[in-house]
Each structure stands twice: as C-alpha cells, then as structure tokens.
C-alpha cells in the first residue's frame, strides 16, 4: 500500500487561518508565531463559521488509483480541529475538470463568488462517499493521527475533504495503489515501468531500518538520504575487508527488495542513483527479473520470498560496482536478458542505500520469440543494437511485432 502522490489543491471554501495547501506538507509547530489573522497554524484551518453550511476543499491526485485508506492528522490543533470529517471521491477525465481561478496566497480569505460558481460545475456534492461523516480526535500528540479504511475498489482522480462544520486538519494522507491508464501511451512508448506514478510497488524486502525501498520509486530526484532506501550495517562484515580480482568486496550477506512493475514489459534501460549516499553507498548492486501471476505473487509474499519453490529469476545486470553520490546508467547492450517480465529484484551488497531506481522499457503482454544482436561495421566503434520479435494472440489472430533497442 502506497502513500498517494497529491498534485494540488484545486479549491477551498475558506483559508482564513491557514491555507489548504498545508495539508500536503509535513506538520511543524511554532509556539509563539502569530499572523494578523491570529495564531499561525501549520495545517488547513478555516474561520469560525457564522453562516449556513460547512467547509470543504477539492484535492487532485497526481495519478488515478484505488484508495485503501486515509490518515487525518490533527497535530497541534488541540483546540481548533474539525470535530468530524467526511471524504468524497470522483473519477474525472481532464475535459470534465473546469478551469478554476488560480488560488495564489490564500491566508485570511474565503472563496469568492466567482470561485464558488466555477467549482459548481464539478458537482462535487454528488461524488461518492469513501468516508462518511466520522469523528476525528483532538490534536494532542497521542490522539492526533486518525486512520480510516476504505472498501471501494474503483479508480479515483479527485477528492473532496469536508470539515463538519469548520476548524482544521493538519495533514491528510491518502493510501492506495496508483493505476496508470497504459492505453493512452501505446506499447512503443518508452516508460519507467517501475515508477510509483506508473503503478510500481515494493512487495517484499530484507530490511528497511533507515529508509523504505518503496522510496526509490519516488517522483523526481531524492531530496535527501531520507528520501531513499537505506539498510543497517551488515553485521557479518569481517574485521578486515578484502576484495576479489574485480575489486568487489568479499563480504557475506546482502540486502534485497522485490518490486512489481506497473505493467509487464521489456526493460531496455536501467538507472541506479546513489545521490546523497556519500559514505554509505553499497559496494555493488544486482538486478534480476521474473514472471509471476497473481496467485504466485501471493504465495511468495506469504513465504516472505524465502520459499523453496520461489520464482525463477533471470539476471538483467550481474553484480556491478557503484560509486557514491552518482547516477549510474545502463543501456540494452549491458542488459543480459531482454524479455517480458512482471517483477524485479534489486540486491545491494553488502549494505547501504540508494536514492532512485528507474527501469525504462516498453509495456508488453506478449511473448518474446527471439532476439537478434546486430553490429554494423563501424571502424573504432562498439555500437550495436538489438531487434526483438514478439508474438501475441489477439481475438484469435496471430500478431507479430518488432522492437529495435
């Protein structure tokens, strides 16, 4: 289960004490900080309502997906949190989202008549309730984090957070699985098959003491080591370290993480990024891949990927040296196995951390028939390319496709 990427706040009825954009940040508290509108709040807090109705805001998710639950955090809003909240959702196509006035700096304001009229086109009051009106606890540290589960299995793009009737929420976290619509891009569009925004997810790992391996699928560059995957130190390391003839450390043990791709496909380009990991970069990494159906994946997860009848892993990249604070790129000529896969296993040795992993390739549900490696005669050149021939049965028709990488 992932924390959803929320792209922006589209609308809020009121932002008097603190704007709704704060819902997307990390909560902090400044005891003696005040503004001209009152105590400074690090959350979304509306004025004390003196008119009919209740306050609400519209949130756009970064990627459509299935929502499994919410966390409403009321930290530092002990006397000003909303007593109840509810959450509605909708799946909207881009053309169904009206052009709303830009929000800009919102503190001390409420929605204008123009904004209220524009947002009416979304008919958000008719959206599906994922969370009916529910009580939230006060913002004391021991009660501030309120969790709510969701049973819907539909895809959603937008949320409406309702405060009943007013008050504040420090943070809203949305948990679920992001599901990209792959039909919009086509099978010959190069995509990061494991990116979180494309549906990639970590479904098993050996250790995450200092940072979860899901982080390496994050959006953009890592902001710090905290934004990557880092393990504890290898407890089996010897008193004196030695290396083999390839310069690889001779230390038993390693750490691993298994990922389900957002779409099955052929991986043709790999990036492993150790940015920010200057004194704790792994010595080497290895990347393998396999094909699993839903039932096989469930069995592997139940056995924590340690069962005797585990997946048959194919090597994409063998053990490869890494350098600290550096982006490492590998193209199709370095990848040992070009085939259609559904899952990958990243292994780092002996320990350490990486900030990002990108697996660029082409989405495929087809079978690879064979691969030809062609090397045109060019003086002083190591240039080569690979031709992949695929086969699929679609509506009882045999379809052959060619991909050159």
C-alpha positions, 0 to 999 in steps of 0.5 A: 500500500502506497502513500498517494502522490497529491498534485494540488489543491484545486479549491477551498471554501475558506483559508482564513487561518491557514491555507489548504495547501498545508495539508500536503506538507509535513506538520511543524509547530511554532509556539509563539508565531502569530499572523494578523489573522491570529495564531499561525497554524501549520495545517488547513484551518478555516474561520469560525463559521457564522453562516449556513453550511460547512467547509470543504476543499477539492484535492487532485491526485497526481495519478488515478488509483484505488484508495485503501485508506486515509490518515487525518492528522490533527497535530497541534490543533488541540483546540481548533480541529474539525470535530468530524470529517467526511471524504468524497471521491470522483473519477474525472477525465481532464475535459470534465475538470473546469478551469478554476481561478488560480488560488495564489496566497490564500491566508485570511480569505474565503472563496469568492463568488466567482470561485464558488460558481466555477467549482459548481460545475464539478458537482462535487456534492454528488461524488461518492462517499469513501468516508462518511461523516466520522469523528476525528480526535483532538490534536494532542500528540497521542490522539492526533493521527486518525486512520480510516479504511476504505472498501471501494475498489474503483479508480479515483482522480479527485477528492473532496475533504469536508470539515463538519462544520469548520476548524482544521486538519493538519495533514491528510494522507491518502493510501492506495495503489496508483493505476496508470491508464497504459492505453493512452501511451501505446506499447512503443512508448518508452516508460519507467515501468517501475515508477510509483506514478506508473503503478510500481510497488515494493512487495517484499524486502530484507530490511528497511531500518533507515529508509523504505525501498518503496522510496526509490520509486519516488517522483523526481530526484531524492531530496535527501538520504531520507528520501531513499532506501537505506539498510543497517550495517551488515553485521557479518562484515569481517574485521578486515575487508578484502576484495576479489580480482574485480575489486568487489568486496568479499563480504557475506550477506546482502540486502534485497527488495522485490518490486512489481512493475506497473505493467509487464514489459521489456526493460531496455534501460536501467538507472541506479542513483546513489545521490546523497549516499556519500559514505554509505553507498553499497559496494555493488548492486544486482538486478534480476527479473521474473514472471509471476501471476497473481496467485504466485505473487501471493504465495511468495509474499506469504513465504516472505520470498524465502520459499523453496519453490520461489520464482525463477529469476533471470539476471538483467545486470550481474553484480556491478560496482557503484560509486557514491553520490552518482547516477549510474546508467545502463543501456540494452547492450549491458542488459543480459536478458531482454524479455517480458517480465512482471517483477524485479529484484534489486540486491545491494551488497553488502549494505547501504542505500540508494536514492532512485531506481528507474527501469525504462522499457516498453509495456508488453503482454506478449511473448518474446520469440527471439532476439537478434544482436546486430553490429554494423561495421563501424571502424573504432566503434562498439555500437550495436543494437538489438531487434526483438520479435514478439508474438501475441494472440489477439481475438484469435489472430496471430500478431507479430511485432518488432522492437529495435533497442 
